[in-house]
Amino acid sequence: MSNNKNAQVRVRFAPSPTGKLHVGGARTAIYNWAFARANGGTFILRIDDTDPTRSTEENTQVILRAMQWLGLDWDEGPEVGGAYGPYFQTERMGLYREAAERLVAEGKAYYCFCSPEKLAADREEAAKRHDSFQGYRRTCRNIDPSEAQARVDAGEPYTIRIKVPDDRGDVIVPDAVHGNVTFNAKELDDFIIFRSDGTPTYNFATVVDDAAMGITHIIRGDDHLSNTPRQVVVYEALGAPTPTFAHISMILGSDGKKLSKRHGATSVEEYRDAGYLSDAFVNYLALLGWAPDGESTVISRERLASEFSLDHVSKNPAIMDPKKLDFINAEYLRAMSDEQFADEVLVPQLHAADLEPVGECTHEASWYDLLSAALKPRTTLSSDVVDQARYLYTADDELEYDQKAVKKWLAKQGAREALVAAKGALATLEPWTPQAIEEALDPIPEQLGLGKGKVFQPIRVACVGRAVSPGIGDTLALLGRDHTLARIERAMELTI
């Protein structure tokens, strides 16, 4: 499917630093990374920063941070280096100029002196005549090279255009996802490769870079498919092998329309900050258009890096499903050991929420492990643990009660008796463990002639402030005896 099938796989992800790294770009990066890893190849990160009005160093750093969070380690590129650098297009301008001038010298490109006004007038006339071809009319194509050079030397404004061969037939692009895609050669005009301001066009610069860097496969969004025939013409003019192309489908929102802010978060950083795990996020995005077997939902990074292949990539648009992402994230959280959950999720989130002093832990490791075991089954996003653990970091006299829970469980007949009995059962209990607490409380419903809910729920609301928490033994063991008794006594004032 390419002229360099036997070459070692070299792929690149080349974002423009004009904003944050969005979901579609992240999936493209994941596919490139996984393809390189699965084929023992090289994954290159290149920053295509030739848009001077929108490309910023800040955006570049945002992209690098997003790539690092995703765990997509690049083999060549910024902060890593490599034999084919530099890896910023703004640092490669001399290479583009040199390549363009070489094409002019070889008669494969030429200087064009047509003004924007003339080009606009030509298009208008072609439209009036209903011409089938309304592209550039090759006005300057046959100017004698010495005359053209003299005009350039005299300071006359010019662009550089590629010379599409007269006998160039249809451009047939063998695409690893879409199969052969044919473009009518008549639609190709002698397009500009260097602008009058001295900057290269995208379709030229990207080909010069990909050829110079030995890129064997170009995996990118299918919004670039229309660029491909022009890029093929540039490859041919440069005498460089044409890579294998693989254009992946768009990611759509649940309404079938292009993913945008109205569908929720769109950038990698937003998902990171919302509490998704990078492994789960990479897993989910990888499955938006690719599947190894049509059944697996949870696919480890290691499996992705060993099994990814282009022949399993779908040409159909993928639908972003937040519920499935949440499900996968919860699966990854539940698969963690209590210790791992504490170290990688719980404690970092408590620090980020200022519930724990940054860099410190106020409890023994066993306490965090118990809290992890209690919260893990109830956690969908890493950030969920903050709300669920907040009762443990609130002063007893500042605990806020959910009024619906108060009305349903504390302001009911029998609630006061349940709290009094619980206080008595727990006052001198030893040891203060989840099992001992549950065993001490277990006889109370029968003693009072009340249902379990009418006993345990008032205790839960008294100690947590609401009717939902982990098991009552874990909840009170984590809170501690003194805080538990103080909160039960305070809650008695709300009973009847």
N, C-alpha and C positions, 0 to 999 in steps of 0.2 A: 504493500500500500504506500510505500515511499521509496525513494531512491537510495535509502540508507538503512535497509532492514537489518543488516548485520552489525550496525554500529551499536556501541553500548548506549543504553537508554539515557538520554539527557532531556529533562523537562524543566520548564520554568513557570513560575507564577510571577506575573508582572503588573502589580497594581499601580494605579495612578494615585498619588497622595493628595487627592482633591477632597477628601472627606474620610469618614470612618470606614473600617472594613465591614461590609455588609454580609448578610447571610449568603447571597449568591456567590460573592467573591470568596467567602470562606469555603464553600463547598468545592469551588474550582480549585482552590489551594489544596484541599484535602485529597481530591482526586489526583492531582499532580504528585503530591507527596506519596500517596499510597501506590501509585503506578511505578514511581521510581523505586520505592522500597521493595515492591513485589518482583521487580525485574532486576534487582541489584544495580540500579542505575543511580543517576545524580539528580538531586532536586535543587534547583537554582531559584533564588529570590532576586528579582530585579525591580528596581523602582523606576517606573516610567513617568518621570517628573518634568516632561517638556512643556506642560501647560503653565507658563509663568504667572498667570493671573490667579490660579487656583491651587497650585502645588505649594505646600508649605512644609517646613521642617517639623512643625508640630504634628501635622497629619502623618508624616512619615513615621514618627515615633509612635503614634497611635496604632498604625498598621503593624509595626514591629512588635509592640506589646501584645496585640491581638494574636499574632502568629505564635508568639512565645506561650501565651495562655493556652492556645489550641494544641500546643505540643508538636507543632509542625517544624521540626528542626531542619534547617536548610544546609546543604553541603557547600554551597557557594553563595556569596551575596554580602550585604551589609553586615558589619560586625564579625564576619567570618573570613571574607576575602576570597581568593581563588585565582586561578591562572587566566581567567577570561575577563577580568575586570577592566575598568571600574564597573560597578553594578548600579550606578545612577545614570540615567540618560543625559542629564545635564553635564555630566563629566565625559561624555562620549561624542560631543558635537563635532570634534575634529574628524572622527571616524566617518560620520555621516557625510560631511563635506568632501572628504577624500573619496568616498565611494561614489558620490554623485558626479564629481569631476571626472572620475575614471570612466563612468558610463558615457559622459559627454565625449571624452577623448576617443572612446571606442565606437562612437556613432550609435549608441544604444539609448542616448538621452540627448536633449537639446535645450538651448536657451529659448525662452519664450518672452516676447516683449509686449504682448497684448495687455492693454490696461483693463482693469475691472469694468470700466464703462464699455469698452469694445466687446468684451466677453458677454456682458449683459445684453447689449444690442444684438449680438449674433444669436443668442438664445431666443430673444424676442422674435427675431425674423424667422428662425427655424420653427417656432411655435405657430406663427402666422401661416407658414407654408405647410404646416402639419407634417413636417419631416419625420420619418421614422426614427432618425438618429438626431438627437438634440444636444449631443456633447460637444466637446471642443473640436473645431473644424480644421485643426492642424495647420493653422495659418503660418506659423513660424517653423514648421517642421523642415522645410527645404531651403531655409536660409543658408547661404554658404557659411561653413564653420568659421572661416577667417573673418567674414563680415560680422558674424554674431559675436566673436571674441572682441572685435574692435568696439562694438557697441557696449559690451560689458565693461571693457577697459575705460570707455568714455564716461562711465557712471550711469548709463541708462538703466532704469529699474527692470528687473527680469525675474522670472521664475525658471525652474528647471523641470522639464516634463520628460517622462519615460516615453520611449518610442516603441509603441506596441507594433510588433511585426505585421506587415500587410497580410501575410499568409497565415497568421495565427488563427487557428480554428477555435471551436468552442473550448472553453476551459472546463475540463472534467476533474472535479476534486474527489478523490477516493476518501470518503469520510468514515472513520471507524465506528461511528454511531449511526449515521444516516445512509451509508452506502454511497454509491457514486452520485454526485450532485453536479449537474451540468449547467454552465453559464454561457449564454450566447455571446460569442466573441464580438458581435456587432455592437454590443452594449458597452464595450470597453473603449474609452477614448484615451488619448495620450494624456494621462492624468499627471498632476503636479506631484513631484517628489521633494522639491525644495521651494519654499515660499519666498516672496520678494523681501521679507524681513530677515532672510538668512537662516530660517529654522526648517528642519525637515518635517514632512508630514508624517502622521502616525503610520500609514501603510508602508512608508519607506524605512523609517527609523526602526520599527519593530522587526522588519525583515533583515536589515543590516545586522542588528543585534543577534537575532536568532541564528543567522548564518555564521556569524563570527563566534558565537558561543557553542556551536555544534549541536543545536537543539534538534532532536530526532522526532519528537512528538509534541504537538501543540494541542493541549486540552484546555478548552475555554468555552464560554457561554455561546449559545447559538445566535446571539445577537451580533456576533462577529462573523457569521457565515457569509454575509454579503460583502465583507472586506476581502474574503479569501481569493477570488479570482485576480484582483489587482496585486495581491501579495505574491501569488504564484508567478505572475508576469515579472515581478521584481526579482524573485529567486532565479528565474530563468535568465534575466538580464545579467545578474551578478555571477552566473555560472555556478550557483550553489545548489546542492541537493534540496529537493522539496521535502519537508517533514511530513509525517503522517498527521493528519488533522483529525480531531475528535471534538465535535461541537455538542455540548451538553445542553439539555433543555432548560427552560426558564423555571424558576420557582414561583408558584402562584399562591395567592391567599385562598382561604376557604371558599370565597365567592368566585373563584376561577379567574380573578383578575391579577395583574402584576402585583407582586408583593410590595406593600408600601406601609407608611406609618399608620394608616387606618386599620391595618391588620394587627397592630401591636409593635413589639420591638423588632427592629430590622438590623441593628448592628451587633457585632460580636460582643462589644463591651457591655451593651445593655443586658445581654443574656448572662454574661459573667457576673455583673452586679446584681442581677435578680436572684442568683444563688444556684445556677446550673453548674454541674461539674463539667470540666473540659472533656473528659473521656466520654461522658454521656452525650454531650453536645456534638462531638465529632462523630460518634456512633450514629446519632439521629440524622445529621446532615448527609453522612455517607449513604444512608438508605433512601435519601430523596433522589431516586433515579438509578440506584444500583442495588443489586441483591445477589449474594453468592448462591442462594438456593431457593429463594422465594418463601422461606419459612422463618428464618432466624430474625429475631428482633434485637437481641442483645449481641453485638459483635465487638469483641475486644479490639483494641488498637493493634495488637499483635496479629490477630486474624486478618484484619483489614490490610495490614502491611504485607501479608503473605499471600492473600487470595484475590486482591483487587485485580480486575481485568476489564478492558474496554468492551469486550463482547457481552458483558452483562449490564452495560449501561443502557437505559431505556431512552428512546427518542421522544417519548411523551412527556409533557410538562409534569412537574411534581407539585403536589399540594402540601403546603405548610400546615401541619396539624399540631397545634400546641398541646392538645391532650395526649397525643402519642409521645411527644417530647417529654412531658411531665412523667408519663409512665416509665419511660426508659431511664430518666434521671432517678426516679424513686427506686428502680431496680438496682442501679449502681450503688445507691446509698445503702440499701438493705444488704447488699453483698459485702459491705465493709465489715471488718471486725469492730468490736466496741472500741478497742484501742485506736484503730485507724480512724474511725468516725470521730473520736474525741480529738485526735491530733490534727486531722485535715479539715474537719467541718465545724465541730462544736466550738472548740476553743478559739479558732480564728474568727468565727462569727460573734462570739461573746466579746472578743477584743474590739472588733469593728463597731459593735453597738455600744461600746463604752460600759458594758456591764462588768467586764473584768479589766483591770489595768493592763495596758499593752505590755507584753513581755513578761507578765507575771501570771501565776495561777494561785488563787486564794484557797484552794481545797487540795486534798490528797488526790493522787491519780485514780484511786479506786472510786472516788466520788464522781469524777468525770466519766469513768467507764460505766457506772450505774446510770448516770443521766443519759449517756449515749444509748445504752440498752433500752431505756424507757422511751426515748424520743425517736430513735431510728425508724421504727415501724410506722410512725406518724408523720414522717418527714418526706415531702415531695421535693422541695427546694432547700438548699443549704440554709437560706435565710429564715426558713420556718422555725428553726430552733430558737431564735431570739424571742419570739412571741411566746413560745411554749415554756421557755425557761425563765421568763421575766419575773414570775412570782417568787422565784428563789433569790432574787436580787432587789426585792422591794421591802422597805421597812414594814414591820408588822402593822403599825398604826397608819400607814400610807397605802395599804393594799386597797385597790379599787374593786368594788363588787359589780358584777354584771346584774343589773336590776331585774332582768327577766329571770335569772337564776335565783336571785333572792326571793322574788315573788313565788317562784315555783317550788323552791326547796326549803328556804328558811322561814318564810312567813306562812308556814303550814303547821297544823296540829301535829305534835310529836317531834318536831325538829329540835326543840329545846331539850327534851328528854334524851334525844339521840346524842346531842353534843355533850350533855352532862355525863352520860354514860361513857362516851368516848374519852373524855378528859380523865375520868376516873380510871379507865382501863389502861391509859397510856402514861399516866403521871409517873409511875415508878418502873415502867417496863424496861427490862434488860434481857437480851441485848437490843439495841435500837436498829433492827434490820427489817427489810421488807416482809420477810416471812413471819417474824415475831409480831410485827404490827398487825398483819392480816389475821394471825391466830388470836391476837388479843381482841380484835374488833368483831371477829366472826360470830361470837355468841350473842351479841347485843340485839340483833333483830328479833331473835326468838325470845329473849328476855323481856323485850318491850312489846312484843306482839305486833311488830311492824315489818313491812317488806324490806328487803335489803336496800332497795333504792332510797327508801325514806330514811334510812340510817346513814348509808355511805355518801349519798349525794349532799346532804347538809354539811358533812365533814369536809367533803371536797370543796364546796363553795366557800366554806369558812377559811380554808387554808390556801386556796388558789384564787378565789375571787370569781370563779365561773364553774360551770357544770361539766366541763370537759378537761381531762388531764389523763396522764398515764394511770396505771393501776394504783389503788389507794395506798398499798404498801410502799411502792416505789416513791410515790408523791410525798408521803410524810417522812420516809427515810431520808430523802434528799433534803427536805426542809429542816429536819432536826427537831429534837424534842422541845426545846425551849420555844422556838418559833411556832411549832404546831400548837402547843398549849396556849400560848399568848393569843394566837389567831382564833382558836376555838372560843376562848373566853370573850374576845371582842365580838365575835359573831353572835354570841348569845343575846346581845342587845337588840339584834334584828329579829329575834324569834318572838313568837307570841305564847 
